[in-house]
Amino acid sequence: MHKHYTMHLAKGARPPRTPAEHCFLDQELGQRKDILTEDDVYCSCLAKTLCHVPVPVTVGFYAPFGCRLHMMLDKITALMQQEAAQREAEELQRVQWRPRQVSGWSLPRLLWYLVFLQPVITEVHLRRKNVKFLFIRFSAWQYAGTDKLWAGLVTTLCEGIRRQYGALPFSVYSVLGNKPATTSGFRQREWHCRRRVCLGLLALLAALGLGVGLLYLSVGARAPGHAGAGGNVLRVFGGAATTLSGSGLLMAVYSVGKHLFVSQRKKIERLVSREKFGSQLGFMCEVKKEVELLTDFLCFLEIYQRRRLRVVLEVTGLDTCHPERVVGVLNAINTLLSDSHAPFIFILVVDPSILAACLESAGSMKGTADNGYHFLNRTVTLPFSVPIMGRRTKLQFLQDAVQSRDDLLYREMTRKLRLPGQEATAGAEGAQLLAVQTQQEGAVAAQSRVDAEAARRIQEALFCLHDERDCLYEYVPDNVVSMRRIVNTVPITVRLLQQQQLQGAAPGPTPRQAVAWVVLANQWPCRLSWVLQCLEDRQQAGGAPEARARLWDVFCDVSPELHSMTKALQNVLDLDGDPELFERFLDTDFPFTVGEAQTLLRCTVNLDHSIRRRMGLIRAVSALKPPSPPKSPSHEPPQPSSGGNSTPRGHRAGQSTGHSPGQIRQAQPAPPNWTLGPKTRIMA
């Protein structure tokens, strides 16, 4: 599969299949087709990064709303599960320990560990590489009618984890479980006995046995011939011991049953449904406690199962909700991520331009999120702007749109079934299938070499960020969130550059140039988007500069026009860093050329494409100017407004707009004619 992947990307076309290979290859058709389009390359790079990125993390999946986003999310989910299965197999070969199960016949064992043992976070656990992803999708549109959209986010998260592992284990942990402890040094033992629980349970059982025994003796003491006073004493002590011990056990069973039938979802819904719940003291603290309990339970399961757990929550439809509710969801995400050990990966599938406008218009965010882009950058730690639809992706969408549903169902059926007449040719096809399997084994080795080279380039690029002999670290801001944004984006950019080289392109930028471009897009998104938009407009008009021209020289040529639009682009300009550093960056330290910028643009994922679209529309609208009469020269006296003296002025206006004086005079009573400027076209 991987060999076909690299070969197809290099040639840019699908290889023909012989009839003998059709049955075998169609079983892998879904995976192979998933890797032929441009979207598959982006999804593959993002999925590999999410498998290694430290948690908690919030991914800004920036793109306009559409069915394409859901298809990309499904591809990312499948690729992450595939990567997790591969790492599970590698970890099994390394340590020879199979992960413990949490359902079926393994449930009693899990309950025993929950009650009597406490987990310990050791070095062995921290070095584990195998991981399991729990995918939960939250559609904000389903909860758009409620006033507390954030409560739907929290309850969906709790309900998804409860459904994954069952209600009984979480209920037992809520009542009797203990938070995982940490150890110092190199301790290898991951569990130790909870002595208090064991001693308490033994004491209750002993008291219950003693009480039952005393009651039995009291019954014997009431027989004829025995003293009545002794029987009464035994009955009193036996009843007291039985009542106390039995009530303790019943309270434990009652608490577990209460948590079993009253889930976290119902608890939060009851709190929200109360009147004036927002004014209640400690309401959000109670919600935070429920989330922390959930986090501790996941940490317990990590040690029990001998694998790392990651909860991937995909948030969709947020840009269709009311601004106040959008703010509540983002605040809930920040609350969930406030714990540095929370195993959460949030994927915000939003249109950033709409979300920024919602934050700016929200009444509760006045003074806090006057610039929606700033607030969004403080929340998102891994930006991923979905690029425009590529050629192969568009062709694939068009092909699927042309085919009817019956054709698709027929194709799915023919992939799994073989006609009876094909059994006679099975012997001839066997040799060809063996050859295909040999090719796939070679493809696995080739893909391993590609991954090794990508890892080397990523390490080289990341080393440039903290190398004191390099000047690149001077342009990285003194902000932890911005640092994480840059570090998280570098692997995707480097992998995309490598994929371009595999497609047969000329040797592209170096890893140092790649990480420098990531810093440039992160620190000066407005200025970089402006110069890229101007280059695109010039290219469409047929006057693009040479590939050897420096990007800084192009910016100097178009900067006066940007200065005239500062009012329209005020919020976007606020995203840029120091202008002097921008000049030194492009003019001295990293003199990118136009050709390098065009190459790197196809690999840029941390630059919001909506900024460029907004600039293109502003440039197009600014080109629409009404024909205004020119001012009189300073050495000429002012012209009177009479009709006899208006001919020279109209003649000069005709020279500036290309119309005759008579046409100008005829157009004076009507409103001014709007004409299109000579250098700009309206971008579709």
C-alpha positions as CSV (number, residue, x, y, z in Angstrom):
1,M,0.0,0.0,0.0
2,H,2.7,2.5,0.9
3,K,4.7,1.7,-2.3
4,H,1.7,2.5,-4.4
5,Y,1.2,5.6,-2.3
6,T,4.7,7.0,-3.1
7,M,4.6,5.8,-6.7
8,H,1.2,7.4,-7.4
9,L,2.2,10.7,-5.8
10,A,5.3,10.8,-8.0
11,K,3.4,10.0,-11.2
12,G,0.3,11.9,-10.4
13,A,-2.0,9.2,-11.9
14,R,-3.5,5.9,-11.0
15,P,-1.8,2.8,-12.3
16,P,-3.9,0.4,-14.4
17,R,-5.1,-2.9,-12.8
18,T,-5.3,-6.2,-14.7
19,P,-8.4,-8.3,-14.3
20,A,-6.5,-10.9,-12.3
21,E,-5.4,-8.3,-9.7
22,H,-8.9,-6.8,-9.5
23,C,-10.4,-9.0,-6.7
24,F,-7.3,-8.9,-4.4
25,L,-6.6,-5.2,-4.9
26,D,-10.1,-4.1,-4.5
27,Q,-10.0,-5.3,-0.9
28,E,-7.4,-2.7,-0.3
29,L,-9.1,-0.1,-2.5
30,G,-10.5,2.0,0.3
31,Q,-7.1,2.5,1.9
32,R,-5.3,3.0,-1.4
33,K,-7.8,5.5,-2.6
34,D,-7.6,7.3,0.7
35,I,-4.0,8.1,0.0
36,L,-4.2,9.3,-3.6
37,T,-5.7,12.8,-3.1
38,E,-4.2,15.9,-1.6
39,D,-6.6,15.8,1.4
40,D,-5.2,12.4,2.3
41,V,-1.7,13.7,2.5
42,Y,-2.8,16.5,4.9
43,C,-4.8,14.1,7.0
44,S,-1.9,11.6,7.2
45,C,0.5,14.3,8.4
46,L,-1.9,15.6,11.0
47,A,-2.8,12.1,12.2
48,K,0.9,11.3,12.7
49,T,1.5,14.5,14.6
50,L,-1.5,13.9,16.9
51,C,-0.1,10.5,17.8
52,H,3.0,12.1,19.3
53,V,1.9,15.5,20.4
54,P,1.9,16.1,24.2
55,V,-1.6,16.5,25.8
56,P,-3.7,18.4,26.5
57,V,-3.9,20.1,23.1
58,T,-6.5,22.0,21.2
59,V,-6.4,21.7,17.4
60,G,-7.9,24.5,15.4
61,F,-9.3,22.7,12.3
62,Y,-9.9,25.9,10.3
63,A,-12.1,25.6,7.2
64,P,-15.5,26.6,5.8
65,F,-18.3,24.4,6.7
66,G,-19.1,21.5,4.4
67,C,-19.2,17.7,4.0
68,R,-15.5,17.7,3.1
69,L,-14.6,18.4,6.7
70,H,-16.5,15.3,8.0
71,M,-14.8,13.1,5.4
72,M,-11.4,14.5,6.5
73,L,-12.2,13.8,10.1
74,D,-13.1,10.3,9.3
75,K,-9.8,9.8,7.5
76,I,-7.9,11.3,10.5
77,T,-9.8,8.9,12.8
78,A,-8.9,5.9,10.7
79,L,-5.2,6.9,10.3
80,M,-4.9,7.5,14.1
81,Q,-6.4,4.1,14.9
82,Q,-4.0,2.5,12.3
83,E,-1.0,4.2,13.9
84,A,-2.2,3.1,17.4
85,A,-2.4,-0.5,16.3
86,Q,1.1,-0.4,14.8
87,R,2.5,1.1,18.1
88,E,0.6,-1.6,20.1
89,A,2.3,-4.3,18.1
90,E,5.7,-2.8,18.5
91,E,5.2,-2.4,22.3
92,L,4.1,-6.0,22.5
93,Q,7.3,-7.2,20.9
94,R,9.4,-5.0,23.2
95,V,7.9,-5.9,26.6
96,Q,5.8,-9.1,25.9
97,W,3.0,-7.7,28.1
98,R,-0.5,-7.8,26.6
99,P,-2.9,-5.0,27.6
100,R,-5.5,-6.1,30.1
101,Q,-9.1,-6.1,29.1
102,V,-11.9,-4.2,30.9
103,S,-15.0,-6.1,29.8
104,G,-16.3,-9.7,29.7
105,W,-14.6,-12.2,32.0
106,S,-12.0,-9.6,32.9
107,L,-14.5,-7.4,34.7
108,P,-14.2,-9.1,38.1
109,R,-10.5,-8.6,38.0
110,L,-10.9,-4.9,37.2
111,L,-13.3,-4.5,40.2
112,W,-10.8,-6.2,42.5
113,Y,-8.1,-3.7,41.4
114,L,-10.5,-0.8,41.9
115,V,-11.4,-1.7,45.5
116,F,-8.2,-3.2,47.0
117,L,-5.3,-1.8,45.0
118,Q,-3.9,1.7,44.3
119,P,-2.0,2.4,41.1
120,V,1.4,4.1,41.1
121,I,2.7,6.1,38.2
122,T,6.2,4.7,37.6
123,E,8.9,5.2,35.0
124,V,7.8,2.0,33.2
125,H,4.4,3.5,32.6
126,L,5.8,6.9,31.5
127,R,7.9,5.1,28.9
128,R,5.1,3.2,27.3
129,K,4.6,4.0,23.6
130,N,1.3,2.1,22.9
131,V,-1.8,4.3,23.0
132,K,-5.5,3.9,22.5
133,F,-7.7,6.7,21.2
134,L,-11.3,7.2,22.3
135,F,-13.1,9.3,19.7
136,I,-16.1,11.3,20.8
137,R,-17.9,13.7,18.4
138,F,-19.8,16.6,19.8
139,S,-22.2,18.5,17.4
140,A,-22.9,21.9,18.9
141,W,-25.9,22.2,16.5
142,Q,-27.8,19.5,18.5
143,Y,-27.5,21.6,21.7
144,A,-28.0,25.0,20.0
145,G,-31.5,25.4,21.5
146,T,-30.3,25.3,25.1
147,D,-28.9,28.2,27.0
148,K,-26.0,26.3,28.4
149,L,-24.2,24.8,25.4
150,W,-21.1,24.2,27.4
151,A,-23.0,21.8,29.7
152,G,-23.8,19.7,26.6
153,L,-20.0,19.5,25.9
154,V,-19.2,18.3,29.4
155,T,-22.0,15.8,29.5
156,T,-21.2,14.4,26.1
157,L,-17.6,13.8,27.2
158,C,-18.7,12.1,30.4
159,E,-21.3,9.9,28.6
160,G,-18.9,8.9,25.9
161,I,-16.3,7.6,28.4
162,R,-19.0,5.9,30.5
163,R,-20.3,4.1,27.5
164,Q,-16.8,3.0,26.5
165,Y,-15.9,1.4,29.8
166,G,-19.3,0.6,31.3
167,A,-21.2,2.2,34.2
168,L,-20.2,-0.3,36.9
169,P,-16.4,0.3,36.9
170,F,-16.8,4.0,36.9
171,S,-19.4,3.8,39.7
172,V,-17.2,1.7,41.9
173,Y,-14.3,4.0,41.3
174,S,-16.4,7.0,42.2
175,V,-17.2,5.5,45.6
176,L,-14.2,3.3,46.5
177,G,-11.5,4.3,44.0
178,N,-8.3,6.1,44.9
179,K,-6.3,8.7,42.9
180,P,-3.1,7.3,41.3
181,A,0.0,8.0,43.4
182,T,3.4,9.1,42.1
183,T,6.7,7.6,43.1
184,S,10.3,8.9,43.2
185,G,13.2,7.0,41.8
186,F,13.0,4.0,39.6
187,R,10.3,1.9,41.3
188,Q,9.0,-0.8,39.1
189,R,6.0,-1.9,41.2
190,E,2.8,-0.3,39.8
191,W,0.3,-1.5,42.5
192,H,0.3,-1.6,46.2
193,C,-2.4,-2.8,48.6
194,R,-4.8,-0.4,50.2
195,R,-4.4,-1.5,53.8
196,R,-7.1,0.8,55.2
197,V,-9.7,-0.6,52.8
198,C,-8.7,-4.2,53.5
199,L,-8.6,-3.7,57.3
200,G,-11.9,-1.8,57.2
201,L,-13.6,-4.5,55.2
202,L,-12.2,-7.2,57.5
203,A,-13.4,-5.3,60.5
204,L,-16.9,-5.0,59.0
205,L,-17.0,-8.7,58.1
206,A,-15.7,-9.7,61.6
207,A,-18.3,-7.5,63.3
208,L,-21.0,-9.0,61.1
209,G,-19.8,-12.5,61.9
210,L,-19.7,-11.7,65.6
211,G,-23.1,-10.2,65.6
212,V,-24.6,-13.2,63.7
213,G,-22.9,-15.5,66.2
214,L,-24.2,-13.6,69.2
215,L,-27.7,-13.6,67.8
216,Y,-27.4,-17.4,67.3
217,L,-26.3,-17.8,70.9
218,S,-29.1,-15.6,72.1
219,V,-31.6,-17.9,70.3
220,G,-30.0,-20.8,72.1
221,A,-30.0,-19.0,75.4
222,R,-33.8,-18.6,75.2
223,A,-34.3,-22.3,75.2
224,P,-35.8,-23.9,78.4
225,G,-33.4,-24.4,81.2
226,H,-31.1,-21.4,80.3
227,A,-30.9,-18.1,82.0
228,G,-33.0,-15.3,80.4
229,A,-30.7,-12.4,81.4
230,G,-27.7,-13.8,79.5
231,G,-29.8,-14.4,76.4
232,N,-30.9,-10.8,76.4
233,V,-27.4,-9.5,76.7
234,L,-26.2,-11.6,73.8
235,R,-29.2,-10.5,71.7
236,V,-28.5,-6.8,72.3
237,F,-24.8,-7.0,71.5
238,G,-25.4,-9.3,68.5
239,G,-28.1,-7.0,67.1
240,A,-25.9,-3.9,67.5
241,A,-22.9,-5.5,65.9
242,T,-25.0,-6.9,63.0
243,T,-26.7,-3.5,62.5
244,L,-23.5,-1.5,62.5
245,S,-21.6,-3.8,60.2
246,G,-24.5,-4.4,57.9
247,S,-25.3,-0.7,57.6
248,G,-21.7,0.0,56.6
249,L,-21.8,-2.6,53.8
250,L,-25.3,-1.5,52.7
251,M,-24.1,2.2,52.5
252,A,-21.3,1.2,50.3
253,V,-23.6,-0.8,48.0
254,Y,-26.1,2.0,48.0
255,S,-23.5,4.6,47.0
256,V,-22.3,2.4,44.1
257,G,-25.9,1.8,43.0
258,K,-26.6,5.5,43.2
259,H,-23.7,6.3,40.9
260,L,-24.7,3.4,38.7
261,F,-28.2,4.8,38.0
262,V,-27.4,8.5,38.4
263,S,-24.7,9.3,35.9
264,Q,-22.5,12.4,35.7
265,R,-24.7,13.5,32.8
266,K,-27.8,13.5,35.0
267,K,-25.9,15.3,37.9
268,I,-24.8,18.1,35.7
269,E,-28.3,18.4,34.1
270,R,-29.9,18.6,37.5
271,L,-27.5,21.4,38.5
272,V,-28.2,23.3,35.3
273,S,-32.0,22.9,35.6
274,R,-32.0,24.5,39.1
275,E,-33.2,28.1,39.3
276,K,-30.5,30.7,39.7
277,F,-27.8,28.0,39.5
278,G,-25.3,30.5,38.2
279,S,-25.4,32.4,41.5
280,Q,-24.9,29.3,43.6
281,L,-21.6,29.2,45.4
282,G,-19.2,26.7,44.0
283,F,-21.3,25.5,41.1
284,M,-18.4,25.5,38.6
285,C,-16.3,23.9,41.3
286,E,-18.7,21.0,41.3
287,V,-18.4,20.6,37.6
288,K,-14.6,20.8,37.8
289,K,-14.7,18.0,40.4
290,E,-16.6,15.8,38.1
291,V,-14.1,16.4,35.3
292,E,-11.2,15.7,37.7
293,L,-12.8,12.4,38.8
294,L,-13.1,11.5,35.1
295,T,-9.4,12.3,34.5
296,D,-8.3,10.2,37.5
297,F,-10.4,7.3,36.3
298,L,-8.7,7.4,32.9
299,C,-5.3,7.5,34.6
300,F,-6.3,4.5,36.6
301,L,-7.3,2.6,33.4
302,E,-4.0,3.6,31.8
303,I,-2.0,1.8,34.4
304,Y,-4.4,-1.1,34.6
305,Q,-4.5,-1.7,30.8
306,R,-0.7,-1.0,30.4
307,R,-1.3,1.6,27.6
308,R,-1.7,5.3,27.2
309,L,-5.3,6.7,26.7
310,R,-6.2,9.7,24.7
311,V,-9.7,11.1,24.4
312,V,-10.2,12.9,21.1
313,L,-13.3,15.1,21.3
314,E,-14.3,16.5,17.8
315,V,-16.3,19.7,18.2
316,T,-18.4,20.5,15.1
317,G,-21.1,23.0,14.3
318,L,-19.8,25.6,16.8
319,D,-19.8,28.4,14.2
320,T,-23.6,28.0,13.7
321,C,-24.5,28.9,17.4
322,H,-25.2,32.1,19.3
323,P,-22.1,34.1,20.2
324,E,-22.8,33.8,24.0
325,R,-23.0,30.0,23.7
326,V,-19.8,29.9,21.7
327,V,-18.0,31.7,24.5
328,G,-19.4,29.2,27.0
329,V,-18.0,26.2,25.0
330,L,-14.5,27.8,24.7
331,N,-14.5,28.5,28.4
332,A,-15.5,24.9,29.1
333,I,-12.6,23.7,26.9
334,N,-10.2,25.9,28.8
335,T,-11.6,24.5,32.1
336,L,-11.1,20.9,30.9
337,L,-7.6,21.8,29.7
338,S,-6.6,23.5,33.0
339,D,-5.3,20.2,34.3
340,S,-1.9,19.6,32.8
341,H,-2.3,15.8,33.0
342,A,-5.7,15.7,31.3
343,P,-5.5,13.2,28.3
344,F,-7.7,15.3,26.1
345,I,-7.3,16.2,22.4
346,F,-9.9,18.8,21.3
347,I,-10.4,19.3,17.5
348,L,-12.3,22.5,16.9
349,V,-13.8,22.3,13.4
350,V,-14.8,25.9,12.8
351,D,-14.6,28.8,10.4
352,P,-12.2,31.1,12.1
353,S,-13.6,34.3,10.6
354,I,-17.1,33.5,11.9
355,L,-15.8,32.4,15.3
356,A,-13.8,35.6,15.7
357,A,-16.8,37.7,14.8
358,C,-18.9,35.7,17.4
359,L,-16.3,36.4,20.1
360,E,-16.1,40.1,19.3
361,S,-19.9,40.5,19.3
362,A,-20.5,38.6,22.6
363,G,-21.6,40.9,25.3
364,S,-19.9,38.9,28.1
365,M,-16.5,39.2,26.4
366,K,-16.3,43.0,26.2
367,G,-12.8,44.0,27.2
368,T,-11.6,40.4,27.1
369,A,-12.0,39.4,23.5
370,D,-12.3,42.7,21.6
371,N,-10.1,41.0,19.0
372,G,-11.6,37.5,18.4
373,Y,-8.4,36.3,16.7
374,H,-6.3,37.0,19.8
375,F,-8.7,35.1,22.0
376,L,-8.8,32.2,19.5
377,N,-5.0,32.0,19.5
378,R,-4.9,31.8,23.2
379,T,-7.1,28.7,23.1
380,V,-5.7,26.9,20.0
381,T,-2.3,25.3,20.5
382,L,-2.1,23.5,17.1
383,P,-3.6,25.4,14.2
384,F,-4.4,23.5,11.0
385,S,-5.9,25.5,8.1
386,V,-7.4,23.2,5.6
387,P,-6.0,24.2,2.2
388,I,-8.1,24.7,-1.0
389,M,-9.3,21.6,-2.7
390,G,-6.6,20.1,-4.9
391,R,-7.0,18.8,-8.4
392,R,-7.2,15.1,-7.6
393,T,-9.5,15.8,-4.6
394,K,-11.9,17.8,-6.8
395,L,-11.9,15.1,-9.5
396,Q,-12.6,12.4,-6.9
397,F,-15.5,14.5,-5.5
398,L,-16.9,15.0,-9.0
399,Q,-16.6,11.3,-9.8
400,D,-18.5,10.4,-6.6
401,A,-21.1,13.0,-7.3
402,V,-21.8,11.6,-10.9
403,Q,-22.2,8.0,-9.8
404,S,-25.5,7.1,-8.4
405,R,-26.1,5.3,-5.0
406,D,-26.9,2.1,-6.8
407,D,-23.6,2.1,-8.6
408,L,-21.8,2.7,-5.3
409,L,-23.6,-0.2,-3.7
410,Y,-22.9,-2.4,-6.6
411,R,-19.2,-1.6,-6.5
412,E,-19.1,-2.4,-2.7
413,M,-20.7,-5.7,-3.3
414,T,-18.4,-6.7,-6.2
415,R,-15.4,-6.0,-4.0
416,K,-16.3,-8.8,-1.6
417,L,-17.9,-11.3,-3.9
418,R,-16.3,-13.4,-6.7
419,L,-18.3,-14.7,-9.6
420,P,-18.6,-18.5,-9.9
421,G,-17.0,-18.4,-13.4
422,Q,-13.8,-17.0,-11.9
423,E,-13.0,-20.1,-9.9
424,A,-11.5,-21.8,-13.0
425,T,-8.9,-19.1,-13.4
426,A,-7.9,-19.1,-9.7
427,G,-4.7,-21.0,-10.3
428,A,-3.5,-18.5,-12.9
429,E,-4.4,-15.6,-10.6
430,G,-2.5,-17.1,-7.7
431,A,0.9,-16.4,-9.1
432,Q,-0.1,-12.8,-9.9
433,L,-1.4,-12.4,-6.4
434,L,1.8,-13.6,-4.9
435,A,3.7,-11.1,-7.0
436,V,1.4,-8.3,-5.7
437,Q,2.1,-9.4,-2.1
438,T,5.8,-9.3,-2.8
439,Q,5.5,-5.8,-4.0
440,Q,3.6,-4.8,-0.9
441,E,6.3,-6.1,1.3
442,G,8.8,-4.0,-0.5
443,A,6.5,-1.0,-0.2
444,V,6.5,-1.4,3.6
445,A,10.3,-1.2,3.6
446,A,10.2,1.9,1.3
447,Q,7.7,3.6,3.6
448,S,9.9,2.9,6.6
449,R,12.8,4.6,4.9
450,V,10.5,7.6,4.1
451,D,9.4,7.8,7.8
452,A,13.0,7.7,9.0
453,E,14.0,10.5,6.7
454,A,11.0,12.6,7.8
455,A,11.9,12.0,11.5
456,R,15.5,13.1,10.7
457,R,14.3,16.3,9.0
458,I,11.9,17.1,11.8
459,Q,14.6,16.8,14.4
460,E,16.9,19.0,12.4
461,A,14.2,21.6,12.0
462,L,13.3,21.6,15.7
463,F,16.9,21.8,16.7
464,C,17.2,25.2,14.8
465,L,14.6,26.6,17.2
466,H,16.7,26.2,20.3
467,D,20.2,26.4,18.8
468,E,21.9,29.4,20.3
469,R,24.2,29.7,17.4
470,D,21.2,30.3,15.1
471,C,19.3,33.6,15.0
472,L,15.9,31.9,14.5
473,Y,15.1,31.7,18.2
474,E,15.2,35.5,18.4
475,Y,12.0,35.7,16.3
476,V,10.1,33.2,18.5
477,P,7.8,35.1,20.9
478,D,8.1,34.9,24.6
479,N,4.8,33.1,24.9
480,V,4.3,29.5,25.8
481,V,1.2,29.1,23.7
482,S,2.9,30.6,20.6
483,M,5.9,28.3,21.2
484,R,3.7,25.3,21.3
485,R,1.9,26.4,18.1
486,I,5.2,26.6,16.3
487,V,6.6,23.4,17.6
488,N,3.4,21.5,16.8
489,T,3.2,22.9,13.3
490,V,6.8,22.1,12.2
491,P,6.3,18.3,11.8
492,I,3.4,18.8,9.5
493,T,5.2,21.3,7.3
494,V,8.3,19.2,7.0
495,R,6.3,16.1,6.1
496,L,4.4,18.0,3.4
497,L,7.7,19.3,1.9
498,Q,8.9,15.7,1.8
499,Q,5.8,14.6,0.1
500,Q,6.4,17.2,-2.6
501,Q,9.8,15.9,-3.2
502,L,8.4,12.3,-3.5
503,Q,6.2,13.6,-6.2
504,G,9.2,14.4,-8.4
505,A,9.6,18.1,-7.6
506,A,13.0,19.8,-7.5
507,P,14.9,19.8,-4.2
508,G,12.8,22.1,-2.0
509,P,13.7,24.3,1.0
510,T,15.9,23.0,3.8
511,P,14.4,22.1,7.2
512,R,15.8,25.3,8.6
513,Q,13.9,27.3,5.9
514,A,10.8,25.3,6.7
515,V,10.9,26.1,10.4
516,A,11.7,29.8,9.5
517,W,8.6,29.9,7.3
518,V,6.5,28.5,10.1
519,V,7.8,31.3,12.4
520,L,7.1,33.9,9.7
521,A,3.5,32.7,9.3
522,N,3.0,32.6,13.0
523,Q,4.4,36.0,13.8
524,W,3.3,38.1,10.8
525,P,0.2,36.5,9.3
526,C,-1.2,39.8,8.0
527,R,1.9,41.0,6.2
528,L,2.7,37.6,4.8
529,S,-0.9,37.1,3.6
530,W,-0.8,40.6,2.0
531,V,2.3,39.9,0.0
532,L,1.1,36.5,-1.1
533,Q,-2.3,37.9,-2.2
534,C,-0.5,40.6,-4.2
535,L,1.7,38.0,-5.8
536,E,-1.4,36.0,-6.7
537,D,-3.1,39.1,-8.2
538,R,0.0,39.9,-10.3
539,Q,0.2,36.4,-11.5
540,Q,-3.4,36.4,-12.6
541,A,-2.8,39.7,-14.4
542,G,0.3,38.4,-16.2
543,G,2.8,40.6,-14.4
544,A,4.2,38.3,-11.7
545,P,7.8,39.0,-10.7
546,E,10.6,36.5,-11.3
547,A,11.1,33.5,-9.1
548,R,14.5,34.9,-8.0
549,A,13.0,38.2,-6.8
550,R,13.2,38.6,-3.0
551,L,10.0,38.5,-1.1
552,W,11.0,41.6,0.9
553,D,11.4,43.7,-2.3
554,V,7.9,42.7,-3.4
555,F,6.5,43.7,0.1
556,C,8.2,47.1,-0.2
557,D,6.5,47.7,-3.5
558,V,3.0,46.8,-2.2
559,S,3.3,48.2,1.3
560,P,1.9,51.7,0.5
561,E,-1.4,50.1,-0.5
562,L,-1.5,48.1,2.7
563,H,-0.9,51.3,4.6
564,S,-4.0,52.9,3.0
565,M,-6.1,49.9,4.2
566,T,-5.1,49.9,7.9
567,K,-8.6,50.9,9.0
568,A,-10.3,48.0,7.2
569,L,-7.6,45.5,8.3
570,Q,-7.1,46.8,11.9
571,N,-8.0,43.5,13.6
572,V,-5.8,41.5,11.3
573,L,-2.9,43.9,11.6
574,D,-3.0,43.5,15.4
575,L,-2.0,39.9,14.9
576,D,1.4,40.8,13.5
577,G,4.5,41.2,15.7
578,D,7.3,43.8,15.6
579,P,7.5,45.4,12.1
580,E,11.3,46.0,12.5
581,L,11.8,42.4,13.2
582,F,9.8,41.5,10.1
583,E,12.1,43.7,8.0
584,R,15.2,42.1,9.4
585,F,13.7,38.7,9.1
586,L,13.1,38.9,5.3
587,D,15.8,41.4,4.3
588,T,18.8,40.0,6.2
589,D,18.4,36.7,8.0
590,F,15.9,34.8,5.8
591,P,15.7,36.4,2.4
592,F,13.0,34.1,0.9
593,T,12.5,34.4,-2.9
594,V,9.2,34.4,-4.8
595,G,9.9,30.8,-6.0
596,E,10.5,29.6,-2.5
597,A,7.4,31.3,-1.2
598,Q,5.3,29.6,-3.8
599,T,6.8,26.2,-2.9
600,L,6.3,26.7,0.8
601,L,2.8,28.1,0.4
602,R,1.5,24.6,-0.6
603,C,2.8,23.3,2.7
604,T,1.6,26.1,5.0
605,V,-1.0,25.0,7.5
606,N,-0.6,27.6,10.2
607,L,-1.7,30.6,8.1
608,D,-5.4,31.4,8.1
609,H,-6.6,31.4,4.5
610,S,-9.6,33.5,5.4
611,I,-7.3,36.5,5.9
612,R,-6.1,36.3,2.3
613,R,-9.7,36.0,1.0
614,R,-10.6,39.0,3.0
615,M,-7.7,41.0,1.6
616,G,-8.6,40.0,-1.9
617,L,-12.1,41.3,-1.5
618,I,-10.9,44.5,0.0
619,R,-8.5,45.1,-2.9
620,A,-11.2,44.4,-5.4
621,V,-13.7,46.8,-3.7
622,S,-11.1,49.6,-3.3
623,A,-10.5,49.5,-7.1
624,L,-14.1,50.8,-7.6
625,K,-13.6,54.6,-7.6
626,P,-16.0,57.3,-8.8
627,P,-14.6,59.8,-11.4
628,S,-14.0,63.0,-9.4
629,P,-13.0,66.3,-11.0
630,P,-9.3,67.1,-10.6
631,K,-8.2,69.9,-8.4
632,S,-7.2,73.2,-10.0
633,P,-3.4,73.9,-10.2
634,S,-2.1,76.2,-7.6
635,H,-1.1,78.9,-10.1
636,E,-4.6,79.0,-11.7
637,P,-7.5,80.9,-10.1
638,P,-10.5,78.8,-8.9
639,Q,-12.9,78.2,-11.7
640,P,-16.5,79.4,-11.3
641,S,-19.3,76.9,-11.1
642,S,-21.1,78.4,-14.2
643,G,-21.9,76.1,-17.1
644,G,-19.7,78.1,-19.6
645,N,-16.6,77.5,-17.6
646,S,-17.2,73.8,-16.9
647,T,-15.9,72.7,-20.3
648,P,-12.2,72.7,-19.5
649,R,-12.8,70.9,-16.2
650,G,-14.9,68.3,-18.0
651,H,-12.2,67.9,-20.6
652,R,-9.6,67.2,-18.0
653,A,-12.0,64.7,-16.4
654,G,-12.5,63.0,-19.7
655,Q,-8.7,62.6,-20.1
656,S,-8.5,60.9,-16.7
657,T,-11.4,58.4,-17.3
658,G,-11.2,57.9,-21.0
659,H,-14.6,59.7,-21.8
660,S,-15.2,62.7,-24.0
661,P,-16.1,66.1,-22.5
662,G,-19.6,65.8,-23.8
663,Q,-20.1,62.5,-22.1
664,I,-19.0,63.9,-18.9
665,R,-21.3,66.9,-19.1
666,Q,-24.2,64.6,-19.9
667,A,-23.5,62.4,-16.9
668,Q,-23.3,65.3,-14.4
669,P,-27.0,65.4,-13.5
670,A,-27.0,61.6,-12.8
671,P,-25.1,59.9,-9.9
672,P,-21.4,59.3,-10.5
673,N,-20.5,56.4,-12.7
674,W,-18.4,53.7,-10.9
675,T,-15.6,52.3,-13.0
676,L,-13.2,49.5,-12.4
677,G,-9.6,50.4,-11.7
678,P,-7.0,49.5,-14.3
679,K,-4.8,47.3,-12.0
680,T,-7.3,45.2,-10.1
681,R,-9.9,42.6,-10.9
682,I,-12.7,41.4,-8.7
683,M,-11.6,38.0,-7.4
684,A,-14.1,35.2,-7.6
